[in-house]
Amino acid sequence: MIKKRFLIFILFIIIFLFNFFITLYLFKKNRSSIATEKILSEIDKYSSLNDQFYKSNHPLVLGEYTSSVQLGDSRVSNLKNFFRKHNSPLYDYAGIIVQVSDQNKFDYRLLPAIAMQESNLCRHIPENSFNCWGWGIYGDKIIKFNSYEQAIITVAEGIKQDYIDKGLVTATAIMRKYTPSSLGSWAHGVNTFLNILQ
C-alpha cells in the first residue's frame, strides 16, 4: 500500500514538472510572438503610408555613403524625432549613430532601421544586453554589450566589415547573411524604416 502511494506521488511529481515546463515554454514562445506581431503591425502601418517606395524596382543601396556630422546636423534631429516618437532609449545616442555611420561609410539610417526591425528600437531585447540589433543572437546564444554606445560601435564596425565591404549593400543582400531564415519580411521592414527616416 505504501509502495503504491509512493509510486502515485512520484508519478504526480513527474506530471507536474512536465506540465510546468511545457507551460513555461509556451509562455516564452507567446511573449516572443506578441513582440513579433507588434513589429510586423508597425511595418504594415508604415508600409501602407509609403507604398510608392515599394513600387520601385531599384534596390536601396546602403554602402559607400560619405558625409560628416556638423553642428545642427539635421540627421541627428531626424533620428531624435524618430526615437522620441517610438519612446526608444536610443534617443540620447542619435549623434553617436550618425558619427559612427559616417566613420564606417554607410547610410546613417541603417542602424536605426535594423534596430526597429529586430527589437522595436530596443523595446524588446534580452535583459541587460543593450543589443537592439539582434547581433549575434542565435537561440540561447546572446551577445551582450556594456552600453548602447558600445553596441552601436561594435554593430556598425561589424556591418561595415562583414556586409558593406563584401558588397552586401541592399537590405535584401544583407538579410541573406544577417537573418537567412527570413523570407523577405526582414528586408521589407528595414526598407520601410529606411524610407520613413528619409
VOGU-3710 file (C-alpha; in Angstrom, 3 decimals, decimal comma):
1> mikkrflifi> 0,000/0,000/0,000  2,810/2,425/0,929  4,679/1,430/-2,221  1,606/2,162/-4,333  1,166/5,626/-2,722  4,843/6,366/-3,254  4,565/5,442/-6,948  1,474/7,651/-7,328  3,320/10,513/-5,633  6,330/10,109/-7,962
11> lfiiiflfnf> 4,008/9,972/-10,988  2,269/13,141/-9,785  5,628/14,951/-9,435  6,689/13,895/-12,934  3,399/15,048/-14,473  3,517/18,295/-12,512  7,082/19,074/-13,663  6,246/18,147/-17,247  3,240/20,488/-17,243  5,236/23,247/-15,556
21> fitlylfkkn> 7,993/23,194/-18,195  5,511/22,966/-21,076  3,628/25,977/-19,673  6,877/27,926/-19,225  7,956/27,121/-22,796  4,582/28,175/-24,233  4,629/31,389/-22,174  8,067/32,370/-23,542  7,042/31,472/-27,077  3,855/33,533/-26,733
31> rssiatekil> 5,812/36,592/-25,483  8,121/36,297/-28,482  5,129/36,009/-30,837  3,500/39,097/-29,326  6,711/41,117/-29,814  6,985/39,909/-33,422  3,343/40,792/-34,097  3,891/44,318/-32,744  6,876/44,825/-35,010  5,052/43,436/-38,049
41> seidkyssln> 1,996/45,603/-37,347  4,239/48,692/-37,267  5,850/47,570/-40,517  2,418/47,192/-42,142  1,331/50,578/-40,813  4,396/52,316/-42,217  4,487/50,419/-45,491  0,882/51,414/-46,234  1,905/55,049/-45,717  4,911/54,659/-48,014
51> dqfyksnhpl> 3,555/52,334/-50,685  5,163/54,293/-53,504  8,628/53,229/-52,329  7,793/49,557/-52,834  6,649/50,041/-56,409  10,216/50,884/-57,402  12,270/48,118/-58,992  15,545/49,640/-57,850  17,032/48,408/-54,554  18,074/50,937/-51,948
61> vlgeytssvq> 21,887/50,946/-51,877  23,371/51,482/-48,433  27,140/51,265/-48,881  29,814/53,874/-49,545  27,884/56,735/-48,049  30,014/59,792/-47,356  29,187/62,750/-45,173  30,176/64,316/-41,880  28,463/65,325/-38,660  28,245/69,062/-38,166
71> lgdsrvsnlk> 26,693/71,237/-35,512  22,944/71,243/-36,080  23,114/68,214/-38,370  19,535/67,556/-39,471  20,210/63,832/-39,498  20,642/63,849/-35,718  17,360/65,757/-35,364  15,681/63,326/-37,730  16,803/60,360/-35,615  15,873/62,054/-32,338
81> nffrkhnspl> 12,359/62,716/-33,628  12,063/59,082/-34,744  13,376/57,750/-31,420  11,156/60,089/-29,384  8,087/59,042/-31,376  8,808/55,402/-30,548  9,932/56,037/-26,952  13,334/54,488/-27,648  16,327/54,600/-25,319  18,422/55,346/-28,415
91> ydyagiivqv> 17,254/58,987/-28,279  20,406/60,078/-26,427  22,608/58,199/-28,919  21,395/59,772/-32,178  24,611/61,780/-32,592  26,783/58,722/-31,978  24,793/56,707/-34,526  25,318/59,389/-37,196  29,021/59,755/-36,331  29,735/56,008/-36,321
101> sdqnkfdyrl> 27,778/55,513/-39,551  29,855/58,231/-41,226  33,094/56,711/-39,916  32,101/53,348/-41,392  30,821/54,960/-44,620  27,257/53,720/-44,659  23,854/55,373/-44,516  23,089/56,702/-41,016  19,553/55,297/-41,253  20,724/51,674/-41,459
111> lpaiamqesn> 21,432/51,107/-37,735  18,066/52,559/-36,610  16,205/50,636/-39,330  17,753/47,338/-38,230  17,120/48,169/-34,554  13,469/48,867/-35,367  13,140/45,599/-37,260  14,996/43,491/-34,695  13,785/44,925/-31,383  11,236/47,677/-31,979
121> lcrhipensf> 14,024/50,195/-31,220  15,349/48,401/-28,132  11,971/47,822/-26,508  12,246/44,035/-26,869  15,819/42,949/-26,146  17,437/40,337/-23,898  17,711/41,737/-20,377  20,814/43,881/-19,707  22,181/43,172/-23,201  21,925/46,641/-24,837
131> ncwgwgiygd> 21,642/44,553/-28,018  18,940/46,219/-30,102  20,182/44,752/-33,386  19,879/41,021/-32,722  23,652/40,990/-33,207  24,997/37,509/-32,548  21,719/36,266/-31,079  21,022/32,695/-32,155  18,671/30,675/-29,981  20,175/30,652/-26,482
141> kiikfnsyeq> 23,396/32,379/-27,618  23,228/36,096/-26,796  25,938/38,703/-27,264  25,652/41,330/-24,532  27,212/44,777/-24,520  28,126/47,031/-21,595  26,261/50,026/-23,018  24,272/51,238/-26,015  27,352/53,145/-27,162  29,498/50,005/-27,165
151> aiitvaegik> 26,742/48,152/-29,027  26,406/50,899/-31,655  30,154/50,987/-32,324  30,529/47,180/-32,447  27,498/46,586/-34,667  28,483/49,430/-37,031  32,007/48,045/-37,427  30,609/44,546/-37,964  28,152/45,731/-40,615  30,960/47,572/-42,406
161> qdyidkglvt> 33,405/44,636/-42,346  31,040/41,692/-42,748  28,444/43,188/-45,085  29,215/46,519/-46,792  32,862/45,676/-47,570  31,719/42,355/-49,039  29,305/44,025/-51,436  26,148/43,384/-49,399  24,758/46,901/-49,755  20,990/46,430/-50,024
171> ataimrkytp> 18,593/45,297/-47,307  17,844/42,136/-49,293  21,544/41,270/-49,697  22,234/41,984/-46,014  19,230/39,864/-44,987  20,573/36,753/-46,746  23,533/36,706/-44,344  22,134/38,579/-41,318  18,980/36,511/-40,970  18,932/33,823/-43,679
181> sslgswahgv> 15,734/32,235/-42,360  13,731/35,369/-43,227  11,566/35,024/-46,314  11,798/38,705/-47,191  9,958/40,305/-44,278  13,216/41,447/-42,662  14,353/43,340/-45,777  10,846/44,708/-46,262  10,841/46,037/-42,697  14,328/47,526/-42,923
191> ntflnilq> 13,478/49,223/-46,235  10,263/50,571/-44,706  12,130/52,206/-41,846  14,910/53,469/-44,114  12,227/55,166/-46,167  10,470/56,642/-43,126  13,770/58,168/-41,988  14,441/59,758/-45,383
//
